[in-house]
């Protein structure tokens, strides 16, 4: 049901993907202007050391002689490190700036935008509010920055494992058959690793966005909840991640990789929706699927016999309309008055009976 609701909300809130696209485009322009003058000296050093020819040989060996792929890649890595170390006194400031601006800063900006989208989606789902993208991002700047730094630390093990897997694949791919088998195994392992990462950050993201907890405290608090529902979350995360791959892959093929510029922010929003929905389901909070439809997890135990003459167990009751809920409560309010009147009539009748019985007993005593 989480996947179904995610796709519904992905379609109905598609305008948010356009705003995310504009944000990423502005960040890319700013990034290009800042890094051009800083990275140029490093590129000149690598070009003078013959990196261009080494890269050309490496890509040609992928198709011509797969046996020498690992050898060519090791040559490229050795050339890069040797040229940088040999010219460290000239380019060390540029190297530090390149690491900050080319790797860390883009990642932080992307994670801050993810926090902003998650916050907007949470307010939309829980309160049915339309929130301004820029105003919400500015008002939550400090929270989003802490969220981005924490995610950077949490992703370091994932990055290290990914690099090790890529190195193992290159070392294993000595023939065409081994390279194909290794590619299947590598793709499967990467999908599982990314899905585990999504599963472990679903409840954590909701705690940071909704409960405004510190990221580290929220992550430690989310681990028991995730472990309790691990296999369910992992299965849903795999389906979501495969959907992301499918959307990016299909649109990239049919648009000659031009459409990927839009599918990336769209699929980022898709993962944000999935995380917020999963958090609301695990915390058993109801949320809006549209302006007139509310999704109710098990906590509310909504029964269909409130407005239909049939009973359905809480596991099967998921959607009710706000109009039906209003009718339900209005009927209860109308039915409350007659009950009080009946009870008042009953008390009067009992009093009258008691008075009559007392009069009879008195008359009998007088006769006696």
JOGI-V805682 format. One record per pair of residues at least 12 apart in sequence whose C-alpha atoms are under 10 Angstrom apart, sorted by the first residue. I is the first residue (numbers start at 1). J is the second residue. D is the distance in whole Angstrom. If there is no record, write none. Layout:
i=(I	I)
j=(J	J)
d=(D	D)
This chain:
i=(1	1	1	1	1	2	2	2	2	2	2	2	2	2	3	3	3	3	3	3	3	3	4	5	5	5	5	5	6	6	6	6	6	6	6	6	6	6	6	7	7	7	7	8	8	8	9	9	9	9	9	9	9	9	9	10	10	10	10	10	10	10	10	11	12	12	13	13	13	13	13	13	14	14	14	15	16	16	16	16	16	16	16	17	17	17	17	17	17	17	17	17	17	18	18	18	19	19	19	19	19	20	20	20	20	20	20	20	20	20	20	20	20	21	21	21	21	21	21	22	22	23	23	23	23	23	23	24	24	24	24	24	24	24	24	25	27	27	27	27	28	31	31	31	31	32	32	34	34	34	34	35	35	35	35	35	35	36	37	38	38	38	38	38	38	38	38	39	39	39	39	39	39	39	39	40	40	41	41	41	41	42	42	42	42	42	42	42	42	42	42	45	45	45	45	45	45	45	46	46	46	46	46	46	46	47	47	48	49	49	49	49	49	50	50	50	50	51	51	51	51	51	51	52	53	54	54	54	54	54	54	55	55	55	55	56	57	57	57	57	58	58	58	58	58	58	58	59	59	60	61	62	62	62	63	65	65	65	66	66	66	66	66	66	66	66	67	67	67	67	67	67	67	67	67	68	68	68	68	68	69	69	69	69	69	69	70	70	70	70	70	70	70	70	71	71	71	73	73	73	74	74	74	104	104	105	107	107	107	107	108	108	108	108	108	108	108	108	108	109	109	109	110	110	110	111	111	111	111	111	111	111	111	111	112	112	112	112	112	112	112	112	112	112	112	112	113	113	113	113	113	113	113	113	114	114	114	114	114	114	114	114	114	115	115	115	115	115	115	115	115	115	115	115	115	115	116	116	116	116	116	116	116	116	116	116	116	116	116	117	117	117	117	117	117	117	117	118	118	118	118	118	118	118	118	118	118	118	118	119	119	119	119	119	119	119	119	119	119	119	119	119	120	120	120	120	120	121	121	121	121	121	121	122	122	122	122	122	122	122	122	122	122	122	123	123	123	124	124	124	124	124	125	125	125	125	125	125	125	125	125	125	125	125	126	126	126	126	126	126	126	126	127	127	128	128	128	128	128	128	129	140	143	143	143	143	143	143	144	144	144	146	146	146	146	147	147	147	147	147	147	148	149	150	150	150	150	151	151	151	151	154	154	154	154	155	158	158	158	158	158	161	161	162	162	162	162	162	165	165	165	165	165	166	166	166	166	168	168	169	169	169	169	169	170	170	191	191	191	191	191	191	192	192	192	192	192	193	194	194	194	194	195	195	195	195	195	195	195	195	195	195	196	196	196	196	196	196	196	197	197	198	198	198	198	198	198	198	198	198	198	198	199	199	199	199	199	199	199	199	199	199	199	199	199	199	200	200	200	200	200	200	200	200	200	200	200	201	201	201	201	201	201	201	202	202	202	202	202	202	202	202	202	202	202	202	202	202	202	202	203	203	203	203	203	203	203	203	203	203	203	203	203	203	203	203	204	204	204	204	204	204	204	204	204	204	204	204	204	205	205	205	205	205	205	205	205	206	206	206	206	206	206	206	206	206	206	207	207	207	207	207	207	207	209	210	210	210	222	225	225	226	229	233	236	236	237	237	237	240	240	240	240	241	241	241	243	243	243	244	244	244	244	244	244	244	245	245	247	247	247	247	247	248	248	248	248	248	248	248	249	251	280	280	280	281	281	281	281	281	282	282	283	283	283	284	284	284	284	284	285	285	285	285	286	286	286	286	286	288	288	288	289	290	291	291	292	292	292	292	292	293	293	293	293	293	293	294	294	294	294	294	294	295	295	295	295	295	296	296	296	296	296	296	297	297	297	297	297	297	298	298	298	298	298	298	299	300	300	300	301	301	301	301	301	301	302	302	302	302	302	302	302	302	303	303	303	303	304	304	304	304	304	306	306	306	306	306	306	306	307	307	307	307	307	307)
j=(236	277	278	281	318	233	236	240	273	274	275	277	278	281	236	237	239	240	273	274	277	278	274	273	274	277	289	295	240	270	271	272	273	274	275	276	277	278	289	240	270	273	274	273	289	290	121	125	270	273	274	277	288	289	290	266	267	269	270	271	272	273	274	270	289	290	121	124	269	270	273	290	266	269	270	266	117	120	121	133	265	266	269	117	262	263	264	265	266	267	268	269	270	262	265	266	117	133	134	265	266	110	113	114	116	117	133	262	264	265	266	268	269	261	262	263	264	265	266	262	265	109	110	113	133	134	265	106	109	110	113	261	262	264	265	261	105	106	109	110	106	101	102	105	106	101	102	97	98	101	102	94	97	98	100	101	102	98	94	91	93	94	95	96	97	98	101	91	94	95	97	98	99	101	102	94	98	90	91	94	95	83	84	87	88	90	91	92	94	95	98	80	83	84	86	87	90	91	79	80	81	82	83	84	87	80	83	83	79	80	82	83	84	76	79	80	83	75	76	77	79	80	83	76	76	72	73	75	76	77	79	72	73	75	76	72	69	72	73	76	70	71	72	73	74	75	76	72	73	72	73	173	176	179	176	174	175	176	170	173	174	175	176	177	178	179	170	171	172	173	174	175	176	178	179	170	171	173	174	175	170	171	172	173	174	175	167	168	169	170	171	172	173	174	170	171	174	167	170	171	167	170	171	149	152	148	148	149	151	152	144	145	146	147	148	149	150	151	152	144	145	148	148	265	268	144	145	146	147	148	149	150	151	152	137	140	141	142	143	144	145	146	147	148	149	151	133	137	141	144	145	148	268	269	144	147	148	205	265	268	269	271	272	137	140	141	143	144	145	147	148	205	206	208	209	272	133	134	135	136	137	138	139	140	141	143	144	209	272	133	136	137	209	268	269	272	273	205	206	208	209	210	269	271	272	273	274	275	276	131	133	136	137	140	144	205	206	208	209	210	272	276	132	133	136	137	209	209	269	272	273	276	277	206	209	210	272	273	275	276	277	279	280	287	209	210	287	287	288	289	290	291	273	276	277	280	286	287	288	289	290	291	294	295	210	280	285	286	287	288	289	294	287	288	287	288	289	290	291	292	291	209	208	209	212	213	214	215	208	209	215	208	214	215	216	205	208	209	214	215	216	215	215	214	215	216	219	201	215	216	219	197	201	216	219	197	190	193	194	196	197	190	193	186	189	190	193	194	185	186	187	189	190	182	183	186	190	182	186	181	182	183	185	186	182	183	237	238	239	241	242	245	234	235	237	238	241	238	234	237	238	241	233	234	235	236	237	238	239	240	241	242	230	231	233	234	235	237	238	234	237	233	234	236	237	238	240	241	271	272	274	275	226	227	229	230	231	232	233	234	235	236	237	238	275	278	219	222	223	225	226	227	230	233	234	237	275	218	219	222	223	226	275	279	219	222	226	233	237	271	272	273	274	275	276	277	278	279	280	282	218	219	221	222	223	225	226	275	276	277	278	279	280	281	282	283	216	217	218	219	220	221	222	223	225	226	275	276	279	218	219	222	272	275	276	278	279	218	222	272	275	276	277	278	279	280	283	219	221	222	276	279	280	283	276	276	279	280	279	282	283	282	282	278	274	278	271	274	275	267	270	271	274	267	270	271	267	270	271	263	264	266	267	268	270	271	263	267	260	263	264	266	267	260	261	262	263	264	266	267	263	263	295	296	297	295	296	297	298	299	297	298	297	298	299	296	297	298	299	300	297	298	299	300	298	299	300	318	319	319	321	322	319	321	321	322	320	321	322	323	324	319	320	321	322	323	324	318	319	320	321	322	325	317	318	319	320	321	314	315	317	318	319	320	314	315	316	317	318	319	313	314	315	316	317	318	314	314	317	318	313	314	315	316	317	318	314	315	316	317	318	319	320	325	316	317	318	320	316	317	318	319	320	324	325	327	328	329	331	332	320	324	325	327	328	331)
d=(10	10	10	10	9	10	8	10	10	7	10	7	7	8	7	9	8	7	10	7	9	9	10	9	8	8	7	9	9	7	9	9	6	6	9	9	7	9	9	10	8	9	9	10	7	9	9	9	9	7	9	10	9	7	8	9	9	8	6	9	10	7	9	9	9	8	9	9	9	10	10	10	8	9	9	9	8	9	9	8	9	8	8	9	8	9	9	6	5	8	8	6	9	8	8	8	10	7	9	9	10	10	8	9	10	8	9	9	9	6	8	9	8	8	7	9	8	6	8	10	9	10	9	8	10	9	9	10	9	8	9	10	10	10	8	9	10	8	8	9	8	7	8	9	8	10	9	10	10	8	10	9	8	7	10	7	7	10	9	9	9	5	8	10	7	7	9	9	6	8	8	6	10	10	9	9	10	9	7	7	9	9	8	9	10	9	7	9	7	7	9	9	7	8	10	8	10	9	8	7	10	10	6	8	10	10	10	9	7	8	9	6	10	10	8	10	10	10	7	10	7	7	9	10	10	8	9	8	6	10	9	8	8	9	7	10	9	7	9	10	9	9	5	6	10	9	8	9	9	10	10	10	9	10	9	9	8	9	9	7	6	6	6	10	9	8	10	9	9	7	4	6	8	10	9	10	10	9	7	9	7	8	10	8	7	10	9	10	9	5	6	8	8	8	9	9	10	10	8	10	10	10	10	9	8	10	8	9	9	8	9	7	9	9	5	7	10	9	7	9	8	8	8	10	10	8	8	10	7	5	8	10	8	9	8	9	8	9	9	5	6	9	7	6	9	10	10	8	10	8	10	9	10	10	8	9	9	10	10	7	8	9	7	9	9	10	8	6	9	7	8	8	10	9	7	8	7	9	10	7	5	9	10	8	9	9	7	9	10	8	9	9	10	9	7	7	9	8	8	10	7	9	8	9	6	7	10	8	7	9	10	8	9	9	10	10	9	9	6	7	9	9	8	7	7	9	9	10	9	8	7	7	9	8	8	7	10	9	10	6	9	10	9	9	10	9	10	9	8	9	10	10	10	9	9	9	9	5	5	7	8	10	9	10	10	9	8	7	5	6	10	9	8	8	8	7	9	8	7	10	10	10	8	9	8	9	8	9	9	9	10	10	8	7	9	9	8	9	8	6	9	9	9	10	6	7	9	9	8	9	10	9	10	10	10	8	10	7	8	10	8	9	9	9	9	7	9	10	10	7	10	9	8	10	10	8	10	9	9	10	6	7	9	7	9	10	10	7	10	7	8	10	8	10	9	7	9	10	10	8	8	8	9	6	8	9	5	5	9	8	6	9	9	10	8	6	9	7	8	9	9	9	8	10	6	9	9	9	8	10	9	8	7	10	9	7	9	9	5	6	9	8	6	9	8	9	8	8	7	9	6	9	8	8	9	10	10	10	8	8	9	9	8	10	10	9	8	9	9	9	9	10	8	4	7	9	6	6	10	10	8	8	9	6	8	8	7	7	8	9	7	5	8	10	8	9	9	9	6	5	8	8	5	8	10	9	9	10	8	8	8	9	9	7	7	10	8	9	9	10	7	6	9	8	5	8	9	8	9	8	9	8	10	10	9	9	9	10	10	8	10	9	9	8	9	9	9	9	9	10	8	7	8	9	10	8	9	9	10	9	9	9	6	9	8	8	10	9	9	7	9	9	8	6	9	9	6	7	9	8	9	8	10	10	8	9	8	6	9	10	8	10	9	10	9	8	5	6	6	8	6	9	8	8	9	9	8	10	10	10	10	10	9	10	9	9	9	6	6	7	10	7	6	5	6	9	10	8	6	6	6	7	10	9	6	5	7	9	9	10	8	5	6	8	8	8	10	8	7	9	10	6	6	9	8	8	9	8	10	10	8	5	8	10	8	9	6	10	10	7	8	9	8	10	9	7	9	10	10	7	10	10	8	9	9	10	6	9	10	10	10	7	8	8	7	10)
